[in-house]
Amino acid sequence: MPGDDRADSVWSDGVQALYRERFDQMVRLASLMTGSVAVGEEIVQDAFIRCRHVLPGAEQPAAYLRAAVVNGCRSFHRRRNLALGLWPRTGALPESVDPELHELADILAMLPPRQRTVLVLRYYADLSEAEIAEAMDCRPGTVKSLAHRGLARMRALIEP
């Protein structure tokens, strides 16, 4: 991206700075939501490409980007479910990460995509209910309900 004269005209300084600042964080977020680091990287790259013209004028570019990443993850799940009819669980975390986090990622992968998205945005990205509702384009009450059901499902999966 940076360094190519043609690319510099398409990528404003603000977008380049946002890319350097938020790329890894957005990939981790997308990886937790999709269950795959590779898919997470693709979704984040696509989000930057789709939003590159809007981000410089956005009131909150990081929030706009996060919403684009969440929408990309939702699209991934829709396409995957249409094509396969199931949720393949692949390693979302590198092997060097604590095994307990792998267990958490496996449990998150068992949740429906919307519940998983709410829980990851709430407890990993530390967003408020209002911010999650905005990112997911739903009402705050829906966020509360999805979080409640997601936590209950996780408890049921963890406790015998």
Order of alpha helices (4+ residues) and beta strands (2+ residues): alpha-alpha-alpha-alpha-alpha-alpha-alpha-alpha
